[in-house]
């Protein structure tokens, strides 16, 4: 890389060398501990009141609803000794995406779509990928559902209670046993469905989050429980002390949630394209890219990650066509590589902190990392930097292995129906 370009990227704070991975991982560990103890820290470390005990009953079917974003999946999942199977799967639009409805109508739609799949046991897992508050009795209260759906009076609604009312209205004759969890917890439980005793659940897609099992004795805010381990939803997106640079501060100041989710804004798919666009404009102002390319990129807005990946891997595609000259293509490619490597390095620092916590609790020698999310799985630059950095942070102190499967949220939800 040209020295002037490297200096500029360092000054803007988006070069991976701006990240001290060991220091970052230690700071994350400190925030984790404060959050667990309820004495501060920027990560909420939310107890899910789902636990790591119990036994998966082989060959017993579980009905699963996976609701998130604009999509709804209804399925029957069976976990066998030979592995998990999704026996039946139906996809549809999430209720409330095509018209305004009430929370009661949402629950009615959920029940309508899952009723034909309900097993005799009544086991149902609802993977609900919107913001909700977990309660000690296993109930879940909706906080908000975001802009993708239009659902009246959903805030404050109790999910299990709403589902039970909907089952009663539908004259379901069984006894629904409902487990509610979010997508990150489902990814975590997918490792247990594959026979592992512990794991990290890690999602890097449009957003970013992490989950793992913590010793209940080390989570004083949950009070006494009868289980040894509880699944923790870290809400790691909200870690407040990442190494923000000039571009990150510009992006944050223009965002709707200014000052929040700083970590997520530096590493996840929803923001990497915006970081790239802001960086191009800044480089042009410093004479490191032509004004013509800058104007074209500015007009394009946030850059699609699939186009960024195409430029990195082949120096071609729609973004290459925006460039006024070959030198700009080269500069743009090097910029994108730095942005992606920084994401991989920072997320590796996060996962290393979680693995060390697991090893301290359980003396594990190799910890599975169950991964989900297109930003991680489809971006080779991020993934390679993540693995390189995580290996360096391990330093022989711990081992890890990445695991993933396309149906992880369905399978993990089914496992939680037994173990949660």
TORBA-280803 format. One record per residue (C-alpha): residue number from 1; residue in three letters; x, y, z. Coordinates in Angstrom, 2 decimals. Example, Ala and Ser with C-alpha at 12.3 -4.5 7.8 and 13.67 -1.06 7.14 Angstrom:
2
NUMI   pos   code      east     north        up
NUMI     1    ALA     12.30     -4.50      7.80
NUMI     2    SER     13.67     -1.06      7.14
// end
This chain:
420
NUMI   pos   code      east     north        up
NUMI     1    UNK      0.00      0.00      0.00
NUMI     2    UNK      1.18      3.49     -0.84
NUMI     3    UNK      2.56      5.30      2.23
NUMI     4    UNK      0.33      8.33      1.77
NUMI     5    UNK     -2.79      6.16      1.54
NUMI     6    UNK     -1.81      4.20      4.64
NUMI     7    UNK     -1.18      7.42      6.58
NUMI     8    UNK     -4.58      8.75      5.52
NUMI     9    UNK     -6.38      5.54      6.52
NUMI    10    UNK     -4.60      5.58      9.88
NUMI    11    UNK     -5.62      9.21     10.37
NUMI    12    UNK     -9.23      8.38      9.49
NUMI    13    UNK     -9.13      5.48     11.97
NUMI    14    UNK    -10.16      2.75      9.53
NUMI    15    UNK     -6.86      0.97      9.01
NUMI    16    UNK     -6.76     -2.35     10.92
NUMI    17    UNK     -3.52     -1.25     12.58
NUMI    18    UNK     -5.61      1.32     14.47
NUMI    19    UNK     -6.97     -1.60     16.51
NUMI    20    UNK     -4.94     -2.95     19.42
NUMI    21    UNK     -6.66     -6.33     19.56
NUMI    22    UNK     -5.24     -7.38     22.95
NUMI    23    UNK     -6.26     -4.12     24.62
NUMI    24    UNK     -9.69     -4.22     22.98
NUMI    25    UNK    -10.31     -7.81     24.09
NUMI    26    UNK     -9.32     -6.96     27.67
NUMI    27    UNK    -11.64     -3.93     27.74
NUMI    28    UNK    -14.50     -6.09     26.44
NUMI    29    UNK    -13.80     -8.61     29.23
NUMI    30    UNK    -14.01     -5.84     31.83
NUMI    31    UNK    -17.34     -4.59     30.47
NUMI    32    UNK    -18.66     -8.17     30.45
NUMI    33    UNK    -17.85     -8.61     34.14
NUMI    34    UNK    -19.42     -5.30     35.12
NUMI    35    UNK    -22.54     -6.11     33.14
NUMI    36    UNK    -22.85     -9.56     34.72
NUMI    37    UNK    -22.60     -8.09     38.20
NUMI    38    UNK    -25.01     -5.27     37.45
NUMI    39    UNK    -22.48     -2.56     38.30
NUMI    40    UNK    -22.19     -0.76     34.97
NUMI    41    UNK    -20.46     -1.63     31.75
NUMI    42    UNK    -21.90     -0.86     28.36
NUMI    43    UNK    -22.97     -4.39     27.46
NUMI    44    UNK    -26.25     -5.38     29.09
NUMI    45    UNK    -25.30     -9.06     29.57
NUMI    46    UNK    -28.97    -10.02     29.68
NUMI    47    UNK    -29.87    -13.33     31.34
NUMI    48    UNK    -32.25    -15.13     28.97
NUMI    49    UNK    -33.58    -17.39     31.75
NUMI    50    UNK    -32.81    -20.23     29.36
NUMI    51    UNK    -30.43    -22.74     30.80
NUMI    52    UNK    -27.91    -25.33     29.74
NUMI    53    UNK    -29.33    -28.29     31.62
NUMI    54    UNK    -31.78    -30.99     30.62
NUMI    55    UNK    -31.77    -33.65     27.96
NUMI    56    UNK    -32.76    -33.50     24.31
NUMI    57    UNK    -35.25    -36.29     23.65
NUMI    58    UNK    -34.03    -38.04     20.49
NUMI    59    UNK    -36.54    -38.27     17.65
NUMI    60    UNK    -39.17    -36.17     19.45
NUMI    61    UNK    -40.44    -33.43     17.09
NUMI    62    UNK    -40.56    -29.77     18.06
NUMI    63    UNK    -42.58    -27.09     16.29
NUMI    64    UNK    -40.51    -23.98     15.57
NUMI    65    UNK    -41.49    -20.47     14.53
NUMI    66    UNK    -38.65    -18.23     13.35
NUMI    67    UNK    -39.87    -14.63     13.16
NUMI    68    UNK    -37.50    -11.82     12.28
NUMI    69    UNK    -37.20     -8.88      9.91
NUMI    70    UNK    -39.75     -9.35      7.14
NUMI    71    UNK    -39.74    -13.15      7.10
NUMI    72    UNK    -41.52    -15.90      9.00
NUMI    73    UNK    -40.59    -19.58      8.95
NUMI    74    UNK    -42.66    -22.39     10.46
NUMI    75    UNK    -41.07    -25.81     10.75
NUMI    76    UNK    -40.96    -29.18     12.43
NUMI    77    UNK    -37.51    -30.11     13.75
NUMI    78    UNK    -36.30    -33.46     15.03
NUMI    79    UNK    -32.92    -33.89     16.72
NUMI    80    UNK    -31.63    -37.43     16.26
NUMI    81    UNK    -28.49    -39.13     17.48
NUMI    82    UNK    -27.26    -38.88     13.89
NUMI    83    UNK    -28.02    -35.15     13.67
NUMI    84    UNK    -30.88    -32.67     13.42
NUMI    85    UNK    -33.41    -32.64     10.61
NUMI    86    UNK    -35.94    -30.05      9.49
NUMI    87    UNK    -38.79    -32.28      8.37
NUMI    88    UNK    -41.24    -29.62      7.32
NUMI    89    UNK    -40.63    -25.97      6.50
NUMI    90    UNK    -42.99    -23.27      5.27
NUMI    91    UNK    -41.90    -19.73      4.55
NUMI    92    UNK    -44.07    -16.62      4.41
NUMI    93    UNK    -44.06    -12.91      5.04
NUMI    94    UNK    -43.93    -11.73      8.63
NUMI    95    UNK    -47.41    -10.57      9.73
NUMI    96    UNK    -47.52     -6.78      9.74
NUMI    97    UNK    -45.21     -6.29      6.76
NUMI    98    UNK    -47.98     -5.95      4.19
NUMI    99    UNK    -50.65     -4.23      6.33
NUMI   100    UNK    -51.15     -2.70      9.75
NUMI   101    UNK    -52.30     -5.27     12.32
NUMI   102    UNK    -52.68     -5.66     16.08
NUMI   103    UNK    -50.49     -7.74     18.35
NUMI   104    UNK    -53.41    -10.12     18.83
NUMI   105    UNK    -53.62    -10.62     15.07
NUMI   106    UNK    -49.88    -11.33     14.96
NUMI   107    UNK    -50.22    -14.12     17.54
NUMI   108    UNK    -53.27    -15.48     15.71
NUMI   109    UNK    -51.24    -15.64     12.50
NUMI   110    UNK    -48.36    -17.39     14.27
NUMI   111    UNK    -50.72    -20.05     15.61
NUMI   112    UNK    -52.52    -20.44     12.30
NUMI   113    UNK    -49.25    -21.23     10.54
NUMI   114    UNK    -47.79    -23.55     13.19
NUMI   115    UNK    -50.95    -25.47     14.21
NUMI   116    UNK    -50.60    -28.14     11.47
NUMI   117    UNK    -47.06    -28.84     12.70
NUMI   118    UNK    -47.69    -29.02     16.44
NUMI   119    UNK    -46.42    -32.31     17.93
NUMI   120    UNK    -48.30    -34.36     20.50
NUMI   121    UNK    -45.94    -33.09     23.21
NUMI   122    UNK    -46.98    -29.50     22.55
NUMI   123    UNK    -43.35    -28.36     22.40
NUMI   124    UNK    -43.05    -25.09     20.53
NUMI   125    UNK    -39.99    -22.85     20.23
NUMI   126    UNK    -40.47    -19.27     19.06
NUMI   127    UNK    -37.31    -17.61     17.79
NUMI   128    UNK    -38.35    -13.95     18.04
NUMI   129    UNK    -35.66    -11.73     16.54
NUMI   130    UNK    -37.00     -8.41     17.75
NUMI   131    UNK    -36.23     -6.63     21.01
NUMI   132    UNK    -37.86     -8.27     24.03
NUMI   133    UNK    -37.25     -8.58     27.76
NUMI   134    UNK    -36.76    -12.07     29.20
NUMI   135    UNK    -38.44    -12.79     32.53
NUMI   136    UNK    -37.57    -15.32     35.27
NUMI   137    UNK    -40.74    -17.34     34.65
NUMI   138    UNK    -39.87    -17.83     30.98
NUMI   139    UNK    -42.23    -15.11     29.75
NUMI   140    UNK    -40.97    -12.56     27.25
NUMI   141    UNK    -42.18     -8.96     26.94
NUMI   142    UNK    -41.84     -7.12     23.63
NUMI   143    UNK    -39.87     -3.87     23.81
NUMI   144    UNK    -40.09     -2.85     20.16
NUMI   145    UNK    -40.33     -4.52     16.76
NUMI   146    UNK    -38.63     -1.95     14.55
NUMI   147    UNK    -39.61     -0.33     11.30
NUMI   148    UNK    -39.99     -3.50      9.20
NUMI   149    UNK    -43.40     -4.32     10.64
NUMI   150    UNK    -46.50     -2.28     11.50
NUMI   151    UNK    -48.10     -3.83     14.57
NUMI   152    UNK    -50.30     -1.86     16.93
NUMI   153    UNK    -49.99     -2.18     20.74
NUMI   154    UNK    -47.10     -4.65     20.52
NUMI   155    UNK    -44.85     -2.81     22.97
NUMI   156    UNK    -45.24     -4.36     26.40
NUMI   157    UNK    -47.12     -7.37     25.02
NUMI   158    UNK    -46.35    -10.71     26.70
NUMI   159    UNK    -45.42    -13.22     24.00
NUMI   160    UNK    -46.25    -16.52     25.70
NUMI   161    UNK    -49.47    -15.14     27.10
NUMI   162    UNK    -50.47    -13.88     23.65
NUMI   163    UNK    -49.63    -17.21     22.05
NUMI   164    UNK    -51.62    -19.18     24.64
NUMI   165    UNK    -54.68    -16.97     24.02
NUMI   166    UNK    -54.31    -17.53     20.29
NUMI   167    UNK    -54.07    -21.31     20.75
NUMI   168    UNK    -57.22    -21.23     22.90
NUMI   169    UNK    -59.08    -19.21     20.23
NUMI   170    UNK    -57.96    -21.73     17.60
NUMI   171    UNK    -59.32    -24.52     19.85
NUMI   172    UNK    -56.02    -26.31     20.06
NUMI   173    UNK    -56.63    -29.35     22.24
NUMI   174    UNK    -53.10    -29.90     23.48
NUMI   175    UNK    -50.97    -28.20     26.13
NUMI   176    UNK    -48.56    -25.76     24.43
NUMI   177    UNK    -45.13    -25.68     26.05
NUMI   178    UNK    -43.66    -22.48     24.63
NUMI   179    UNK    -40.00    -21.44     24.72
NUMI   180    UNK    -39.14    -17.92     23.52
NUMI   181    UNK    -35.61    -16.96     22.52
NUMI   182    UNK    -33.82    -14.59     20.15
NUMI   183    UNK    -31.72    -15.49     17.11
NUMI   184    UNK    -28.36    -15.20     18.89
NUMI   185    UNK    -29.46    -17.60     21.63
NUMI   186    UNK    -30.80    -19.94     18.94
NUMI   187    UNK    -27.40    -19.96     17.21
NUMI   188    UNK    -25.80    -20.75     20.58
NUMI   189    UNK    -28.18    -23.67     21.20
NUMI   190    UNK    -27.53    -25.01     17.69
NUMI   191    UNK    -24.09    -26.08     18.95
NUMI   192    UNK    -25.71    -28.08     21.75
NUMI   193    UNK    -28.00    -29.72     19.19
NUMI   194    UNK    -24.81    -30.91     17.47
NUMI   195    UNK    -23.55    -32.55     20.65
NUMI   196    UNK    -21.30    -29.84     22.08
NUMI   197    UNK    -21.53    -29.04     25.78
NUMI   198    UNK    -20.57    -25.37     25.46
NUMI   199    UNK    -20.13    -22.76     22.75
NUMI   200    UNK    -20.14    -19.14     21.67
NUMI   201    UNK    -23.09    -18.01     19.56
NUMI   202    UNK    -21.91    -15.24     17.24
NUMI   203    UNK    -23.88    -13.33     14.60
NUMI   204    UNK    -22.32    -10.85     12.18
NUMI   205    UNK    -24.81     -9.89      9.52
NUMI   206    UNK    -26.81     -6.70      9.17
NUMI   207    UNK    -26.24     -6.38     12.91
NUMI   208    UNK    -23.96     -8.07     15.44
NUMI   209    UNK    -24.48     -9.92     18.72
NUMI   210    UNK    -23.01    -12.67     20.89
NUMI   211    UNK    -24.33    -15.21     23.39
NUMI   212    UNK    -22.78    -17.84     25.67
NUMI   213    UNK    -23.46    -19.82     28.86
NUMI   214    UNK    -22.45    -18.26     32.17
NUMI   215    UNK    -22.30    -19.83     35.62
NUMI   216    UNK    -25.48    -18.73     37.40
NUMI   217    UNK    -23.52    -18.07     40.60
NUMI   218    UNK    -21.58    -15.39     38.71
NUMI   219    UNK    -24.76    -13.54     37.68
NUMI   220    UNK    -26.01    -12.12     40.99
NUMI   221    UNK    -28.70    -10.02     39.33
NUMI   222    UNK    -30.76    -13.11     38.46
NUMI   223    UNK    -31.07    -14.30     42.06
NUMI   224    UNK    -31.05    -17.96     43.14
NUMI   225    UNK    -31.98    -20.52     40.48
NUMI   226    UNK    -31.87    -24.30     40.29
NUMI   227    UNK    -29.57    -24.41     37.27
NUMI   228    UNK    -25.78    -24.23     37.00
NUMI   229    UNK    -25.61    -22.27     33.75
NUMI   230    UNK    -27.71    -19.59     32.09
NUMI   231    UNK    -27.56    -18.38     28.49
NUMI   232    UNK    -26.43    -14.74     28.36
NUMI   233    UNK    -27.47    -12.40     25.56
NUMI   234    UNK    -24.53    -10.01     25.64
NUMI   235    UNK    -25.92     -7.24     23.43
NUMI   236    UNK    -22.29     -6.78     22.42
NUMI   237    UNK    -23.27     -4.24     19.75
NUMI   238    UNK    -23.49     -1.68     22.57
NUMI   239    UNK    -19.90     -1.99     23.78
NUMI   240    UNK    -19.07      1.69     24.23
NUMI   241    UNK    -15.27      1.80     24.04
NUMI   242    UNK    -14.27      0.60     20.56
NUMI   243    UNK    -11.37      2.43     18.85
NUMI   244    UNK    -13.53      4.92     16.94
NUMI   245    UNK    -11.90      7.08     14.30
NUMI   246    UNK    -12.95     10.21     12.41
NUMI   247    UNK    -15.10      8.30      9.90
NUMI   248    UNK    -16.84      6.35     12.68
NUMI   249    UNK    -17.69      9.56     14.50
NUMI   250    UNK    -19.10     11.07     11.30
NUMI   251    UNK    -21.27      8.02     10.71
NUMI   252    UNK    -22.47      7.95     14.31
NUMI   253    UNK    -23.33     11.66     14.40
NUMI   254    UNK    -25.58     11.22     11.34
NUMI   255    UNK    -27.29      8.06     12.64
NUMI   256    UNK    -30.73      7.81     14.23
NUMI   257    UNK    -29.29      6.28     17.41
NUMI   258    UNK    -26.37      8.63     17.94
NUMI   259    UNK    -23.99      7.46     20.63
NUMI   260    UNK    -25.42      3.94     20.73
NUMI   261    UNK    -24.26      0.60     19.28
NUMI   262    UNK    -20.83      2.02     18.46
NUMI   263    UNK    -19.21     -1.40     18.15
NUMI   264    UNK    -21.89     -2.61     15.73
NUMI   265    UNK    -21.50      0.52     13.60
NUMI   266    UNK    -17.82     -0.29     13.05
NUMI   267    UNK    -18.15     -3.95     12.09
NUMI   268    UNK    -21.59     -4.97     10.81
NUMI   269    UNK    -23.13     -5.15      7.37
NUMI   270    UNK    -25.64     -2.37      7.96
NUMI   271    UNK    -22.81      0.16      8.28
NUMI   272    UNK    -19.72     -1.03      6.40
NUMI   273    UNK    -21.02      0.36      3.12
NUMI   274    UNK    -21.60      3.75      4.74
NUMI   275    UNK    -18.08      3.73      6.19
NUMI   276    UNK    -16.74      3.01      2.71
NUMI   277    UNK    -18.71      5.85      1.13
NUMI   278    UNK    -17.64      8.41      3.77
NUMI   279    UNK    -14.03      7.26      3.41
NUMI   280    UNK    -14.02      7.72     -0.37
NUMI   281    UNK    -15.24     11.30     -0.02
NUMI   282    UNK    -12.55     12.04      2.57
NUMI   283    UNK     -9.80     10.48      0.44
NUMI   284    UNK    -10.86     12.58     -2.55
NUMI   285    UNK    -10.65     15.74     -0.43
NUMI   286    UNK     -7.09     14.72      0.45
NUMI   287    UNK     -6.18     14.24     -3.20
NUMI   288    UNK     -5.90     10.46     -2.98
NUMI   289    UNK     -8.86      9.77     -5.28
NUMI   290    UNK    -10.27     11.73     -8.17
NUMI   291    UNK    -13.22     14.05     -7.63
NUMI   292    UNK    -15.07     12.24    -10.42
NUMI   293    UNK    -14.96      8.94     -8.54
NUMI   294    UNK    -15.91     10.65     -5.29
NUMI   295    UNK    -18.95     12.29     -6.91
NUMI   296    UNK    -20.07      8.97     -8.41
NUMI   297    UNK    -19.70      7.15     -5.08
NUMI   298    UNK    -21.43      9.95     -3.21
NUMI   299    UNK    -24.33      9.66     -5.63
NUMI   300    UNK    -24.48      5.92     -5.12
NUMI   301    UNK    -24.93      6.33     -1.35
NUMI   302    UNK    -24.13      3.46      1.02
NUMI   303    UNK    -22.28      0.83     -0.97
NUMI   304    UNK    -23.68     -2.71     -1.19
NUMI   305    UNK    -21.42     -5.24      0.47
NUMI   306    UNK    -21.78     -7.72     -2.37
NUMI   307    UNK    -20.31     -5.10     -4.72
NUMI   308    UNK    -17.54     -4.31     -2.21
NUMI   309    UNK    -16.65     -8.02     -2.07
NUMI   310    UNK    -16.67     -8.24     -5.86
NUMI   311    UNK    -14.25     -5.34     -6.14
NUMI   312    UNK    -11.94     -6.84     -3.49
NUMI   313    UNK    -11.85    -10.28     -5.08
NUMI   314    UNK    -11.88     -9.40     -8.79
NUMI   315    UNK    -11.21     -5.64     -9.10
NUMI   316    UNK    -14.40     -5.46    -11.14
NUMI   317    UNK    -18.13     -5.00    -10.83
NUMI   318    UNK    -20.48     -2.02    -10.39
NUMI   319    UNK    -18.14     -0.16     -8.01
NUMI   320    UNK    -15.22     -0.47    -10.39
NUMI   321    UNK    -17.42      1.10    -13.05
NUMI   322    UNK    -17.91      4.13    -10.79
NUMI   323    UNK    -14.18      4.80    -10.80
NUMI   324    UNK    -12.75      7.44    -13.13
NUMI   325    UNK     -9.44      5.60    -13.60
NUMI   326    UNK     -7.59      2.37    -12.84
NUMI   327    UNK     -5.63      4.02    -10.03
NUMI   328    UNK     -8.92      4.79     -8.27
NUMI   329    UNK     -9.96      1.14     -8.59
NUMI   330    UNK     -6.72      0.11     -6.88
NUMI   331    UNK     -7.19      2.70     -4.11
NUMI   332    UNK    -10.81      1.72     -3.61
NUMI   333    UNK     -9.89     -1.94     -3.34
NUMI   334    UNK     -7.21     -1.25     -0.72
NUMI   335    UNK     -9.66      0.92      1.22
NUMI   336    UNK    -12.28     -1.82      1.23
NUMI   337    UNK     -9.78     -4.45      2.33
NUMI   338    UNK     -8.79     -2.28      5.31
NUMI   339    UNK    -12.42     -1.73      6.34
NUMI   340    UNK    -13.17     -5.46      6.17
NUMI   341    UNK     -9.96     -6.46      7.96
NUMI   342    UNK    -10.75     -4.02     10.75
NUMI   343    UNK    -14.16     -5.65     11.16
NUMI   344    UNK    -12.58     -9.11     11.33
NUMI   345    UNK     -9.97     -7.97     13.84
NUMI   346    UNK    -12.47     -6.28     16.15
NUMI   347    UNK    -14.93     -9.16     16.15
NUMI   348    UNK    -12.12    -11.60     16.84
NUMI   349    UNK    -11.23     -9.51     19.90
NUMI   350    UNK    -14.83     -9.86     21.07
NUMI   351    UNK    -15.03    -13.62     20.54
NUMI   352    UNK    -11.63    -14.12     22.22
NUMI   353    UNK    -12.94    -12.36     25.34
NUMI   354    UNK    -15.97    -14.66     25.41
NUMI   355    UNK    -13.88    -17.82     24.89
NUMI   356    UNK    -11.55    -16.84     27.72
NUMI   357    UNK    -14.57    -16.39     29.97
NUMI   358    UNK    -15.88    -19.84     29.02
NUMI   359    UNK    -12.46    -21.42     29.60
NUMI   360    UNK    -12.19    -19.76     33.00
NUMI   361    UNK    -15.59    -21.14     33.97
NUMI   362    UNK    -15.37    -24.65     32.58
NUMI   363    UNK    -11.68    -25.25     31.78
NUMI   364    UNK    -12.62    -26.07     28.20
NUMI   365    UNK     -9.70    -26.79     25.85
NUMI   366    UNK    -11.53    -26.16     22.57
NUMI   367    UNK    -14.62    -23.98     22.32
NUMI   368    UNK    -16.98    -24.20     19.33
NUMI   369    UNK    -17.95    -20.85     17.83
NUMI   370    UNK    -21.36    -21.18     16.18
NUMI   371    UNK    -21.47    -18.44     13.56
NUMI   372    UNK    -24.33    -16.94     11.58
NUMI   373    UNK    -24.72    -13.90      9.37
NUMI   374    UNK    -23.97    -13.12      5.75
NUMI   375    UNK    -21.43    -10.39      6.52
NUMI   376    UNK    -19.19    -13.01      8.14
NUMI   377    UNK    -20.00    -16.08      6.08
NUMI   378    UNK    -19.91    -14.43      2.64
NUMI   379    UNK    -16.99    -12.03      3.12
NUMI   380    UNK    -13.69    -13.88      2.86
NUMI   381    UNK    -11.59    -10.87      3.89
NUMI   382    UNK    -13.45    -10.46      7.19
NUMI   383    UNK    -13.41    -14.18      7.86
NUMI   384    UNK     -9.70    -14.64      7.16
NUMI   385    UNK     -8.72    -11.68      9.34
NUMI   386    UNK    -11.02    -12.93     12.10
NUMI   387    UNK     -9.37    -16.37     12.09
NUMI   388    UNK     -5.84    -14.93     11.92
NUMI   389    UNK     -6.46    -12.55     14.81
NUMI   390    UNK     -8.32    -15.10     16.95
NUMI   391    UNK     -5.45    -17.57     16.55
NUMI   392    UNK     -3.00    -14.89     17.63
NUMI   393    UNK     -5.13    -13.93     20.64
NUMI   394    UNK     -5.42    -17.60     21.63
NUMI   395    UNK     -1.65    -17.81     21.98
NUMI   396    UNK     -1.93    -21.45     22.97
NUMI   397    UNK     -4.22    -20.60     25.90
NUMI   398    UNK     -7.35    -21.89     24.21
NUMI   399    UNK     -8.56    -23.61     21.08
NUMI   400    UNK    -11.64    -22.97     18.99
NUMI   401    UNK    -13.46    -24.27     15.95
NUMI   402    UNK    -15.99    -22.52     13.75
NUMI   403    UNK    -19.26    -24.34     13.14
NUMI   404    UNK    -22.22    -23.22     11.06
NUMI   405    UNK    -25.31    -24.63      9.39
NUMI   406    UNK    -27.97    -23.04      7.20
NUMI   407    UNK    -30.82    -24.01      9.52
NUMI   408    UNK    -29.06    -23.11     12.79
NUMI   409    UNK    -31.80    -20.88     14.23
NUMI   410    UNK    -34.44    -23.56     13.60
NUMI   411    UNK    -32.36    -26.38     15.04
NUMI   412    UNK    -31.08    -24.29     17.94
NUMI   413    UNK    -34.61    -23.22     18.84
NUMI   414    UNK    -35.68    -26.86     18.91
NUMI   415    UNK    -32.77    -27.71     21.23
NUMI   416    UNK    -33.73    -24.83     23.55
NUMI   417    UNK    -37.24    -26.29     23.82
NUMI   418    UNK    -35.65    -29.21     25.71
NUMI   419    UNK    -32.69    -27.55     27.40
NUMI   420    UNK    -33.97    -24.07     28.09
// end
